[in-house]
Amino acid sequence: MADPAEPAEAPAELRHAEEVMGTVFSFDVRGGEPGAVRAALDEAVAQLHVVDEVFSTYREDSQISRLVRGLLTVDECDPQVAEVLELCAEAERLSDGWFSTKYAGVIDPTGIVKGWSVERAAQRIFAAGASGVSVNGGGDVQMYGVPGPHRPWRVGVSDPLRPGGLAAVVTAAGVDRLAVATSGSAERGTHIVDPSTGRSAVTDLVAVTVVGPRITWADAWATAAFAMGSRQALAWLESLPDIEALLITAGDEVRCTGGLADRLG
């Protein structure tokens, strides 16, 4: 029998990186029956490529591109299309239009697709029996379980004004699942659109990091909050249940929701 004074053995690790959707999805999986976990990981990766084929706005033959051109109806598309468009509509409603389902006047669900894909991939692997799962899709992270005994998942939040530095470290201690998403202009420039003008959002913010249970919504809320600007965004984020956030302005001012401190460490 093991000596109770000895530290518990760390679960087996499985790591994988996959280039898809124009970015890299990184998987860190702990524990579970190796065969079942490996199969779930393979299925999750295959599904990411299916999603890319269905939703890519850069592929003329993707279902979303053909839908925009009027060559398909929603009912004729993969059922995933209707599911994602419903999520987009809900995000637009809950953000009072600051999250938009359109770009340049046409349907574009890409603001939801990546986070939704990250969340589904993590769910699939965790359901296969892993004790801990972390999936990072281009900086959007969904975590389930724990990476080891008495050790929570932790995610570093890059400092947009100090390359290579960290603005904060988010911990999943005490919760079974946690997601972290950041939107900003530091790495990709002014790529977020102000829905009211159709042009790049110009606000006092350089980054918004949102923490919550689900990356589908954390990613959408980070995008919407960035477009709002710090004053309106902070009040709105405070009103959302189970959501905390860190906002950094171009003037190096840090603003955060009231409960964020409980998620730092």
ROBADREN-877877 format. One record per residue (C-alpha): residue in one letter; z, x, y. Coordinates in steps of 0.1 Angstrom, whole numbers, plus 5000, padded with zeros to 4 digits. Example, Ala and Ser with C-alpha at 12.3 -4.5 7.8 and 13.67 -1.06 7.14 Angstrom:
<nodes>
   res      Z      X      Y
     a   5078   5123   4955
     s   5071   5137   4989
</nodes>
This chain:
<nodes>
   res      Z      X      Y
     m   5000   5000   5000
     a   4991   5013   5035
     d   5019   5026   5057
     p   5024   5000   5084
     a   5031   5028   5108
     e   4995   5040   5104
     p   4968   5027   5128
     a   4946   5000   5113
     e   4912   5013   5101
     a   4884   5007   5125
     p   4856   4984   5112
     a   4822   4997   5103
     e   4798   5001   5132
     l   4761   4990   5134
     r   4741   4999   5165
     h   4705   4991   5174
     a   4683   4992   5205
     e   4652   4971   5208
     e   4625   4972   5235
     v   4614   4936   5242
     m   4610   4913   5273
     g   4603   4944   5294
     t   4638   4958   5289
     v   4660   4972   5262
     f   4684   4950   5242
     s   4713   4971   5228
     f   4734   4958   5199
     d   4769   4971   5190
     v   4783   4953   5159
     r   4816   4959   5142
     g   4829   4948   5108
     g   4816   4921   5084
     e   4798   4923   5051
     p   4771   4950   5058
     g   4742   4932   5041
     a   4749   4899   5059
     v   4754   4915   5093
     r   4722   4936   5089
     a   4702   4906   5080
     a   4716   4886   5110
     l   4707   4915   5133
     d   4672   4917   5120
     e   4668   4879   5125
     a   4682   4882   5160
     v   4657   4909   5169
     a   4628   4890   5154
     q   4638   4860   5174
     l   4638   4880   5207
     h   4601   4889   5200
     v   4593   4852   5194
     v   4610   4842   5227
     d   4590   4869   5245
     e   4557   4855   5230
     v   4567   4820   5240
     f   4581   4826   5275
     s   4564   4857   5289
     t   4548   4850   5322
     y   4528   4882   5319
     r   4509   4869   5288
     e   4481   4845   5294
     d   4484   4832   5258
     s   4521   4825   5260
     q   4531   4789   5258
     i   4548   4790   5292
     s   4516   4804   5308
     r   4495   4777   5291
     l   4520   4750   5301
     v   4517   4761   5337
     r   4479   4760   5335
     g   4480   4725   5321
     l   4467   4735   5287
     l   4499   4723   5269
     t   4525   4697   5275
     v   4562   4703   5270
     d   4561   4682   5238
     e   4533   4704   5224
     c   4553   4736   5230
     d   4579   4752   5208
     p   4612   4731   5210
     q   4628   4761   5227
     v   4607   4754   5258
     a   4622   4720   5263
     e   4657   4735   5257
     v   4652   4762   5283
     l   4637   4739   5309
     e   4667   4716   5305
     l   4690   4746   5311
     c   4670   4755   5341
     a   4673   4720   5355
     e   4710   4720   5350
     a   4714   4754   5367
     e   4694   4742   5396
     r   4715   4710   5399
     l   4749   4728   5396
     s   4738   4755   5422
     d   4725   4729   5447
     g   4690   4744   5443
     w   4700   4780   5449
     f   4689   4787   5413
     s   4653   4778   5411
     t   4631   4770   5382
     k   4599   4778   5401
     y   4583   4810   5415
     a   4554   4808   5439
     g   4553   4771   5433
     v   4549   4771   5395
     i   4574   4767   5367
     d   4591   4800   5358
     p   4622   4799   5335
     t   4627   4836   5333
     g   4659   4834   5353
     i   4675   4817   5323
     v   4656   4831   5294
     k   4671   4866   5292
     g   4707   4855   5293
     w   4701   4827   5269
     s   4684   4851   5245
     v   4713   4876   5247
     e   4738   4848   5240
     r   4719   4834   5211
     a   4715   4869   5195
     a   4752   4876   5198
     q   4761   4842   5184
     r   4738   4847   5154
     i   4754   4880   5144
     f   4790   4869   5150
     a   4784   4838   5129
     a   4773   4861   5101
     g   4808   4874   5098
     a   4810   4904   5122
     s   4845   4910   5136
     g   4830   4921   5169
     v   4796   4919   5186
     s   4784   4932   5220
     v   4747   4925   5230
     n   4734   4940   5263
     g   4701   4928   5274
     g   4690   4948   5305
     g   4726   4948   5319
     d   4735   4912   5309
     v   4763   4915   5283
     q   4777   4890   5258
     m   4807   4899   5238
     y   4824   4882   5208
     g   4855   4892   5189
     v   4869   4928   5192
     p   4855   4962   5185
     g   4886   4973   5166
     p   4923   4965   5159
     h   4942   4960   5192
     r   4912   4971   5212
     p   4891   4947   5234
     w   4856   4951   5245
     r   4852   4966   5280
     v   4822   4967   5303
     g   4817   4990   5333
     v   4802   4975   5364
     s   4780   4999   5383
     d   4787   5006   5419
     p   4755   4997   5438
     l   4763   5020   5467
     r   4774   5050   5446
     p   4749   5059   5419
     g   4767   5069   5387
     g   4800   5054   5398
     l   4818   5023   5387
     a   4829   4995   5409
     a   4851   4980   5382
     v   4858   4978   5345
     v   4859   4943   5329
     t   4880   4937   5298
     a   4877   4910   5272
     a   4914   4913   5263
     g   4929   4880   5253
     v   4897   4860   5248
     d   4873   4855   5219
     r   4841   4857   5239
     l   4832   4870   5274
     a   4800   4876   5293
     v   4792   4899   5323
     a   4761   4897   5344
     t   4751   4914   5376
     s   4724   4906   5401
     g   4715   4928   5431
     s   4691   4949   5450
     a   4703   4984   5441
     e   4681   4990   5410
     r   4652   4966   5413
     g   4650   4961   5451
     t   4647   4927   5467
     h   4634   4908   5436
     i   4656   4877   5440
     v   4639   4848   5458
     d   4655   4825   5484
     p   4644   4791   5470
     s   4645   4776   5505
     t   4618   4800   5518
     g   4600   4813   5487
     r   4605   4848   5500
     s   4628   4876   5489
     a   4665   4867   5496
     v   4679   4887   5525
     t   4717   4885   5526
     d   4747   4907   5533
     l   4751   4913   5495
     v   4739   4943   5474
     a   4754   4931   5441
     v   4771   4901   5425
     t   4789   4904   5392
     v   4798   4872   5374
     v   4823   4871   5345
     g   4826   4840   5322
     p   4824   4828   5286
     r   4786   4825   5284
     i   4760   4849   5296
     t   4734   4821   5300
     w   4754   4808   5329
     a   4769   4840   5341
     d   4734   4854   5347
     a   4722   4823   5364
     w   4752   4821   5387
     a   4749   4857   5397
     t   4713   4851   5407
     a   4721   4820   5427
     a   4752   4836   5443
     f   4732   4866   5455
     a   4707   4843   5472
     m   4735   4825   5490
     g   4751   4854   5507
     s   4788   4864   5504
     r   4806   4837   5524
     q   4789   4807   5507
     a   4787   4824   5473
     l   4824   4832   5471
     a   4834   4796   5479
     w   4809   4782   5454
     l   4819   4806   5426
     e   4856   4798   5431
     s   4847   4761   5424
     l   4831   4768   5390
     p   4854   4765   5360
     d   4861   4796   5339
     i   4841   4818   5362
     e   4853   4849   5381
     a   4832   4872   5403
     l   4830   4905   5422
     l   4808   4906   5453
     i   4798   4938   5471
     t   4782   4937   5506
     a   4758   4962   5522
     g   4788   4972   5544
     d   4807   4983   5513
     e   4831   4953   5515
     v   4844   4940   5482
     r   4851   4903   5478
     c   4863   4887   5446
     t   4874   4854   5432
     g   4912   4847   5428
     g   4914   4852   5390
     l   4892   4883   5387
     a   4922   4907   5385
     d   4931   4892   5351
     r   4898   4904   5338
     l   4899   4940   5350
     g   4914   4969   5331
</nodes>
